[in-house]
Amino acid sequence: MNENATTSQRIASLIGGRIISGALEPDAPLRQDHIAREFNSSHVPVREAFRQLEAQHLVVAAPRRGVRVASLDAKSVKEIAEMRAALEVVALRNAAPKLTAAHLTRIELALIEADNAETIQEFEIANRTFHHALVAPCAMPRLLACLDGLQLANSRLVFAMARSAGWRPRSNQDHRLILQAVRSRNIDQACDLLARHIQSIERLAVVSGTIPK
């Protein structure tokens, strides 16, 4: 991996973290020169970092407006939820026949970590791990890369909801039911539960007032 690639990944990771946590608000401008100066880099890795963040649905680039933090509105949340629901179901259908006892143990561990999380940060990491572990055995790298980006966009909404409506430790019954269906090899049920679980966050965001109707 060349130096520019390493630097661009570091920039994308740190800027992405600020967007997900809410430190960078929706529609905030991202100045290439300012970021290059902050990271003591040339503009090349910054442009590559912007491309990575755009693929993760965290920033948008528009003519004459430059690069800005992606909006967090009902339309964009609905689009992300529908894309995740459709693609994650495809990944699960391909992953399910390959799930071993070790895979199921990893999924359950992520579920337990989410249940035991004491902060929104701990919960978000465990939640993301659960969804990734559930579909990783599909061995479809392009699909998994797309889902990783969509999951990061979803994590941004999780943090926004926590800021808007508060957050407290709780058990995730949806995850438990999905795991039960997968363990029993009832893949149709698991896929249906997964799709409904993913789409529910859009409804919760509207009800909590995190995004406008």
C-alpha positions in Angstrom: 0.0 0.0 0.0 1.5 3.4 -1.0 1.8 6.3 1.3 -1.1 8.3 -0.3 -3.4 5.3 0.1 -2.5 4.9 3.8 -3.0 8.6 4.4 -6.3 8.7 2.5 -7.7 5.9 4.6 -6.6 7.6 7.8 -8.3 10.9 6.7 -11.4 9.1 5.6 -11.6 7.2 8.9 -11.2 10.3 11.1 -13.5 12.5 9.1 -16.0 9.7 8.8 -15.9 9.3 12.6 -16.7 13.0 13.1 -19.6 12.8 10.7 -21.0 9.6 12.3 -20.7 11.0 15.8 -22.4 14.3 14.8 -19.3 16.5 15.4 -19.6 17.4 11.7 -23.2 18.4 11.1 -25.3 17.7 7.9 -24.5 20.0 5.0 -21.3 21.3 6.6 -18.7 22.1 4.0 -15.5 20.1 3.8 -12.6 22.3 2.5 -9.9 20.3 0.8 -7.2 22.8 1.7 -8.2 22.9 5.4 -8.2 19.1 5.7 -4.9 18.8 3.9 -3.4 21.3 6.3 -4.8 19.5 9.3 -3.3 16.2 8.3 -0.1 17.7 6.9 -0.7 16.0 3.5 -1.0 16.9 -0.1 -4.5 17.3 -1.8 -4.2 13.9 -3.5 -5.0 11.7 -0.4 -7.7 14.2 0.7 -9.5 13.8 -2.7 -9.2 10.0 -2.4 -10.6 10.2 1.2 -13.5 12.2 -0.1 -14.2 9.5 -2.7 -14.2 6.9 0.0 -16.6 8.9 2.2 -18.9 9.5 -0.8 -19.0 5.7 -1.4 -20.0 5.3 2.3 -22.8 7.8 1.8 -21.3 10.2 4.3 -20.5 13.1 2.0 -21.8 14.4 -1.3 -20.0 16.4 -4.0 -21.9 18.9 -6.1 -20.8 21.3 -8.8 -20.1 24.8 -7.4 -20.9 23.6 -3.8 -17.9 21.4 -3.3 -17.9 18.5 -0.9 -20.3 18.7 2.0 -21.5 16.4 4.8 -24.5 14.3 3.4 -27.9 15.5 4.6 -29.8 13.5 7.2 -33.4 13.8 6.1 -36.4 11.5 5.6 -35.6 10.9 1.9 -32.0 10.0 2.4 -32.8 7.8 5.5 -35.5 6.0 3.6 -33.1 5.3 0.6 -30.4 4.0 2.9 -32.8 1.8 4.8 -34.3 0.3 1.6 -30.9 -0.3 0.1 -29.6 -2.0 3.2 -32.7 -4.1 3.6 -32.5 -5.4 0.0 -28.8 -6.0 -0.1 -28.3 -7.4 3.4 -31.0 -10.0 2.6 -29.2 -11.0 -0.5 -26.0 -11.3 1.5 -27.7 -13.4 4.2 -29.2 -15.8 1.7 -25.8 -16.5 0.3 -24.1 -16.6 3.7 -26.6 -18.8 5.5 -25.5 -22.2 3.9 -21.9 -21.4 4.9 -22.5 -20.4 8.6 -20.5 -22.7 10.9 -20.8 -23.1 14.6 -17.8 -20.7 14.9 -19.7 -18.1 12.8 -22.8 -18.4 15.0 -20.8 -18.0 18.1 -19.3 -14.8 16.7 -22.7 -13.5 15.9 -24.0 -14.3 19.4 -21.0 -12.7 21.0 -21.8 -9.5 19.1 -25.4 -9.7 20.2 -24.3 -10.1 23.9 -21.9 -7.2 23.5 -24.7 -5.0 22.2 -27.0 -6.1 25.1 -24.3 -5.3 27.7 -23.2 -2.0 26.1 -23.1 0.9 28.6 -22.5 3.7 26.1 -23.9 4.5 22.7 -20.4 4.1 21.3 -20.1 0.5 22.6 -23.5 -0.3 21.3 -22.8 1.1 17.9 -19.6 -1.0 17.5 -21.4 -4.2 18.6 -24.4 -3.5 16.4 -22.2 -3.0 13.4 -20.2 -6.2 14.3 -23.4 -8.2 14.5 -24.6 -7.2 11.1 -21.2 -7.8 9.5 -20.7 -11.2 11.2 -24.2 -12.3 10.0 -23.4 -11.9 6.3 -19.6 -12.1 6.1 -19.6 -15.8 5.0 -21.4 -14.8 1.8 -17.9 -14.2 0.4 -19.1 -11.5 -2.0 -16.5 -8.7 -1.5 -18.3 -6.0 -3.6 -21.6 -6.6 -1.8 -19.9 -6.6 1.6 -18.1 -3.3 0.8 -21.3 -1.7 -0.2 -23.0 -2.9 3.0 -20.2 -1.6 5.1 -20.7 1.8 3.7 -24.5 1.7 4.2 -23.9 0.4 7.8 -21.8 3.5 8.5 -24.5 5.7 7.2 -26.9 3.9 9.5 -24.5 4.3 12.4 -24.7 8.0 11.9 -28.5 7.8 12.3 -28.1 5.7 15.5 -25.9 8.5 17.0 -28.4 11.2 15.9 -31.3 9.4 17.5 -29.3 9.0 20.7 -28.7 12.7 20.8 -32.3 13.5 20.0 -34.2 11.0 22.2 -31.5 9.8 24.6 -30.1 6.3 24.9 -30.1 3.7 27.6 -28.8 0.1 27.7 -31.3 -2.4 26.4 -31.7 -5.9 24.9 -32.1 -6.1 21.1 -34.9 -8.5 20.7 -34.8 -8.2 16.8 -31.2 -9.5 16.8 -32.1 -12.3 19.1 -35.0 -13.4 16.8 -32.8 -13.2 13.7 -30.1 -15.4 15.3 -32.7 -17.9 16.5 -34.1 -18.2 12.9 -30.6 -18.6 11.5 -29.7 -21.3 14.1 -32.8 -23.2 13.1 -32.0 -22.8 9.4 -35.2 -21.0 8.8 -33.6 -18.7 6.3 -36.9 -17.2 4.9 -37.9 -16.2 8.4 -34.4 -14.8 9.1 -34.4 -12.7 6.0 -37.9 -11.4 6.7 -36.9 -10.5 10.2 -33.7 -8.8 9.0 -35.5 -6.7 6.4 -38.1 -5.5 8.9 -35.4 -4.8 11.5 -33.4 -2.6 9.2 -36.4 -0.7 7.9 -37.7 -0.1 11.5 -34.9 2.4 12.2 -36.4 4.8 9.6 -39.7 4.7 11.4 -38.0 5.2 14.8 -36.1 8.2 13.5 -39.3 9.9 12.4 -41.2 9.1 15.6 -38.3 10.3 17.8 -38.2 13.6 15.8 -34.6 12.9 14.7 -35.5 13.6 11.1 -38.5 15.6 9.8 -41.5 13.6 8.4 
